[in-house]
Amino acid sequence: MAAVVSPTSLESAPRIMRLVAECSRSRARAGELRLPHGPVATPVFMPVGTQATMKGITAEQLDALGCRICLGNTYHLGLRPGPELIQKARGLHGFMNWPHNLLTDSGGFQMVSLVSLSEVTEEGVRFRSPYDGDETLLSPERSVEIQNALGSDIIMQLDDVVSSTVTGPRVEEAMYRSIRWLDRCIAAHQRPDKQNLFAIIQGGLDADLRATCLEEMTKRDVPGFAIGGLSGGESKGQFWRMVALSTSRLPKDKPRYLMGVGYATDLVVCVALGCDMFDCVFPTRTARFGSALVPTGNLQLKKKQYEKDFRPIDAECACPTCQKHSRAFLHTLLHSDNTAALHHLTVHNIAYQLRLMSAVRASIVEKRFPDFVRDFMGTMYGDPTLCPSWATEALASVGITLG
Amino acid sequence: MQPKDLEEPLRMKLSLTKVVNGCRLGKIKNLGKTGDCTMDIPGCLLYTKTGSAPHLTHHTLHKIHGVPAMAQLTLSALAEHHEVLAEYKEGVGKFIGMPESLLYCSLHDPVSPCPAGYVTNKCLSDGEATCDEATSIKRARKSVDRSLLFLDNCLKLQEESEVLQKSVIIGVIEGGDVMEERLRSARETAKRPVGGFLLDGFQGTATLETRLHLLSSVTAELPEHKPRLICGVSQPDEVLECIERGVDLFESFFPYLATERGCALTFSFDYQPIPEETLLQQNGTEEEVKYVDQTKKSKTTSCNQEITSFEINLKEKKYQEDFDPLVRECPCYCCKNHTRAYIHHLLVTNELLAGVLLMMHNFEHYFGFFQAIREALKSDRLAQLKELIHRQAS
């Protein structure tokens, strides 16, 4: 089933990414995104603030941590409070009073995560609202319309998402439909000068399907590409191969956004494979469960072993939580009903992610990324050679050997 | 031109600037480890839960203007961490991340007090906590006796402890609603070398009139130059009534309770507004100032956790598209940066940030109220402030 190539209504899209440095061994790049609400250094991790809030930390706190781009979600915001209200509030930026950049997902992922409430047809995705039982149709046009009202700096096409564990003809159907939906999104996009529409590469875990999707979508002159349909239940071995395949076929002068990736090891490996942007709920979600991220993994601070541990979470961390509080105090607070405990950890975990990306970037700029990777793996796994085999293979495939 | 008296140890001292109709205005000086901290009275303490302001990190707490110099910790919350604190060795202030703050440790959390009869080795006073029952004389007498005994034991322990030398012990006045026992408790406690007095059990007994009468009688027995704290009273109208009867310090759990119900404090304490603005001040544009039949006021307590007339309920649908701040011209972080519509959205979607922003606003508004009280006392305008507050009570 050949994709119908419709003429794009986008003129040659602006190059929003400037490359600052490239690793001479791997595919890692350091760059700068030029977005309507200011520049963003890449590689970048984007925290997820689904419903116009970063889960208990204020916009000012997020700004103070150095975050310059974060996520909102079209599906959720489209239901509550709705695009009309947000438009009256001067867009999502105005509504949540966030001065920097916003990226909105199209609502496509909810098709997978809320699969029991959704039904996909060529028209779009029909959702049944969990709040009032109402049915809504999220079509490519409607998704773009909502995102136009939200006014986010980067908007995502509506893609036909299937879980990475699904096999068979459904995967192919979704891939081709995503291409058609991309064209419909491009056609419907009312504000190409203010909002950057990214395509999302699908194709599941099938190399041929992915390659076809890459070939077709890169014919569309969009400002950036996302690699979608991964970071579900697939094996890491399949995961990295699809990422590597994608980056090998995506243009160098446009940003590559790998969706749903946020574990530290995954971030480092996927930067090596050539990705620039990442998002994941993991760091903020795990914070609310009492888990603090550290270079050696994580600390489950509710556990008794931290009761009298008077050290900060991470002595090297400059975040407000580590500057002021001990593991012992956080342990105490986590066992109370004061929500401040969760906020302390959210602040720290976001700081951790941003600091990691900063360190990755500096190493690329300073031409020592492979050494950085070895150090990182050594810290995380005790020895670089003890890092998971998928990561070792993935890194080897781009010329980085560990130990 | 008097030479400084070098012999007198630097200990907590209340110096009164003026006393007007029973209301005391002044400063408590020589507080803290280095003895150079001051607290204004009438004033309030920063309410905390497990050593932290509710919902707030150091960062967000310090965005609030007018945070009191002294925070209230609850012994019942910290007692279970006694071992940890003992091993920490550097004091609870540093442990909770408030090393510069003055700390007051109360037995009970005013929001969830011990039920009556719960007397364990943790409690240092024996108070009647139920709101409704009248106290029997025998019970009242026992509570006074026990409390005095505990006090004497505490004073003895303090004498013997090096660590507690710089701490101040507050004596607790008990006695239920039995006048005789209240007076006895006051007189006896006043004989001890306490740093100040906590008026306990006034948060629910009997009717308002009885309560206030008992309060006046008690404070009349207390020395002028020692501060009087009251627990369980935090609502604006009740605060003023207590100040008129010689109370100096209050807990700030009222803004916390409002936060937990998704409400924002909006009552006005601007008793000298520019005339044209008077009608628009309170509660946004739609609500009118409520006038209250003063004789009908027989409500008992601030124990109840229903929405008061001092606040608005942001969950109401009418705020969905209200792009005004919570309170116009409020200088707090929430009002300077966010709208009622946004807070409404956060509440409807059950987002954690709702609690954070409301707490920031409610604390700042409440601390601003106390500042207004002090200014009103200074300029002899308390009657006007009182009238304004009572107009808004219902």
Interface residues (C-beta under 8 A of the other chain):
Chain A: Q51 A52 T53 M54 K55 G56 I57 T58 A59 E60 Q61 A64 H76 R80 P81 L85 K88 A89 F95 M96 N97 E307 K308 F310 P320 T321 K324 H325 S326 A328 F329 T332 L333 S336 D337 N338 T339 A340 A341 L342 H343 H344 V347
Chain B: K49 T50 G51 S52 A53 P54 H55 L56 T57 H58 H59 T60 K63 A77 H81 V84 E87 Y88 F95 I96 G97 Q320 E321 F323 Y333 N337 H338 T339 A341 Y342 H345 L346 V348 T349 E351 L352 L353 G355 V356 L357
